[in-house]
Amino acid sequence: MLSVYSSLPSERADIERITLSAGNFRDDELSTPLELFDGYLRDPKVSGYNFVSAKRNERVIGFACYGPTALTEGTFDLYWIAADASAHGQGVGRALFEFVVGEIKKQGGRLMMIWTSSTSEYERARSFYLRMGCGLETQIKDFYRDGDDLCIFSFRLA
């Protein structure tokens, strides 16, 4: 059975393992989830980051990071959903997405924004967000680097 809950301090190594195994983080991106996780552990309200974990058979197999968007009312950013490569296609991403949506609703959220890359490494992520009912709002050419566009998705909660 899969359970989703607020991430625990003891799961830092799991966050790192999943980040490494997910297969779509570039080398220069690998440290960012851990830096944000450390901020979450210190104080989620101050850092603005919330982490949730997905566990099956006593093993953490996925995580998501989200938080309120500064200077907005009811808008949140979904920074990542990542699943261990061994758990791809097993509903982990959907469970994390639905849990995050529920948490955002509890906080009065009305809109969730997702930024992702246009590269082939992120094709699975883009397809996932479309399956979850997110809309592609815009695509900004060469945002991250030449040939790597920014794709901005939205999900309306209200």
C-alpha positions as CSV (number, residue, x, y, z in Angstrom):
1,M,0.0,0.0,0.0
2,L,1.2,3.5,-0.9
3,S,1.1,6.2,1.8
4,V,1.7,9.9,1.3
5,Y,2.6,12.3,4.1
6,S,4.7,15.3,5.1
7,S,8.3,14.4,4.7
8,L,10.3,13.5,7.8
9,P,13.9,14.7,8.7
10,S,15.1,11.2,8.6
11,E,14.2,11.0,4.8
12,R,17.0,13.4,3.6
13,A,19.0,10.4,2.2
14,D,15.8,9.1,0.5
15,I,15.3,12.5,-1.2
16,E,18.8,12.4,-2.4
17,R,18.5,8.8,-3.7
18,I,15.3,9.6,-5.6
19,T,16.7,12.7,-7.1
20,L,19.7,10.7,-8.4
21,S,17.6,7.8,-9.7
22,A,14.8,9.9,-11.3
23,G,16.8,10.3,-14.4
24,N,15.9,13.8,-15.4
25,F,17.8,16.1,-13.2
26,R,21.0,17.7,-14.7
27,D,24.2,17.6,-12.7
28,D,23.8,21.3,-11.9
29,E,20.3,20.6,-10.6
30,L,21.1,17.7,-8.3
31,S,21.9,19.7,-5.2
32,T,18.8,22.0,-5.3
33,P,16.2,19.6,-4.0
34,L,18.4,18.9,-0.9
35,E,19.0,22.6,-0.3
36,L,15.3,23.2,-0.4
37,F,14.7,20.1,1.8
38,D,17.1,21.5,4.4
39,G,15.1,24.8,4.4
40,Y,11.9,22.9,4.8
41,L,13.4,21.1,7.8
42,R,14.4,24.3,9.4
43,D,11.0,26.0,9.0
44,P,8.6,25.5,6.1
45,K,6.8,28.8,6.7
46,V,10.1,30.7,6.5
47,S,11.5,28.8,3.6
48,G,8.3,28.6,1.7
49,Y,8.9,25.0,0.7
50,N,6.9,22.0,1.7
51,F,7.9,18.4,1.0
52,V,5.8,15.3,1.0
53,S,7.0,11.7,0.7
54,A,5.4,8.6,-0.8
55,K,6.2,5.3,0.9
56,R,5.5,1.7,-0.1
57,N,6.5,-1.3,2.0
58,E,8.5,0.9,4.4
59,R,10.5,2.4,1.5
60,V,10.3,6.0,0.4
61,I,9.8,5.9,-3.4
62,G,8.8,9.4,-4.2
63,F,8.6,13.0,-3.1
64,A,7.1,16.3,-4.1
65,C,8.0,19.9,-3.3
66,Y,5.6,22.8,-3.4
67,G,5.0,26.1,-1.8
68,P,3.0,29.4,-1.9
69,T,4.0,31.8,-4.7
70,A,5.2,35.1,-3.3
71,L,3.1,38.2,-3.8
72,T,0.0,36.2,-4.9
73,E,-3.3,35.2,-3.2
74,G,-3.9,31.5,-3.4
75,T,-1.3,30.7,-6.0
76,F,1.2,27.9,-5.3
77,D,4.2,26.5,-7.2
78,L,4.7,22.8,-7.6
79,Y,8.5,22.5,-7.9
80,W,9.0,18.8,-8.3
81,I,7.3,15.5,-8.3
82,A,10.0,12.8,-8.4
83,A,9.7,9.0,-8.1
84,D,12.4,6.4,-7.8
85,A,13.1,5.0,-11.3
86,S,12.0,1.5,-10.0
87,A,8.5,3.0,-9.2
88,H,7.8,4.8,-12.5
89,G,4.4,4.0,-13.9
90,Q,3.1,2.7,-10.6
91,G,0.8,5.6,-9.6
92,V,3.4,7.3,-7.3
93,G,3.3,10.6,-9.2
94,R,-0.5,10.6,-9.3
95,A,-0.7,10.0,-5.5
96,L,1.8,12.8,-4.8
97,F,0.0,15.2,-7.2
98,E,-3.4,14.5,-5.6
99,F,-2.0,14.8,-2.1
100,V,-0.3,18.2,-2.9
101,V,-3.6,19.4,-4.5
102,G,-5.4,18.5,-1.3
103,E,-2.9,20.3,0.9
104,I,-3.0,23.4,-1.2
105,K,-6.8,23.4,-1.0
106,K,-6.6,23.2,2.8
107,Q,-4.4,26.4,2.6
108,G,-7.0,28.2,0.5
109,G,-5.1,27.7,-2.8
110,R,-6.9,28.3,-6.1
111,L,-4.1,27.9,-8.6
112,M,-1.0,25.7,-8.9
113,M,1.8,26.6,-11.3
114,I,4.4,24.1,-12.7
115,W,7.6,25.1,-14.6
116,T,9.4,22.4,-16.5
117,S,11.9,22.0,-19.4
118,S,11.1,21.2,-23.0
119,T,14.0,18.7,-23.3
120,S,13.5,15.1,-24.0
121,E,14.5,14.2,-20.4
122,Y,11.3,16.0,-19.3
123,E,8.9,14.5,-21.8
124,R,7.5,12.1,-19.2
125,A,7.0,15.0,-16.8
126,R,5.2,17.1,-19.4
127,S,2.9,14.2,-20.4
128,F,2.2,13.5,-16.8
129,Y,1.0,17.0,-16.1
130,L,-1.3,16.9,-19.1
131,R,-2.7,13.6,-17.9
132,M,-3.3,15.2,-14.5
133,G,-5.5,17.9,-16.1
134,C,-2.9,20.7,-16.2
135,G,-2.9,23.1,-19.1
136,L,0.2,24.3,-20.9
137,E,-0.1,28.1,-20.5
138,T,3.0,29.1,-22.4
139,Q,6.4,28.1,-23.7
140,I,9.3,30.5,-23.6
141,K,12.0,29.7,-26.2
142,D,15.6,29.1,-25.0
143,F,14.7,30.1,-21.4
144,Y,17.0,27.7,-19.6
145,R,19.7,27.6,-22.4
146,D,19.7,27.4,-26.2
147,G,17.3,24.7,-27.2
148,D,15.8,24.3,-23.7
149,D,12.4,26.1,-23.5
150,L,10.5,26.8,-20.3
151,C,7.0,25.1,-20.3
152,I,4.6,26.6,-17.8
153,F,1.6,24.5,-16.8
154,S,-1.3,25.5,-14.6
155,F,-3.8,23.5,-12.6
156,R,-7.0,25.3,-11.3
157,L,-8.1,24.1,-7.9
158,A,-11.3,26.1,-7.5
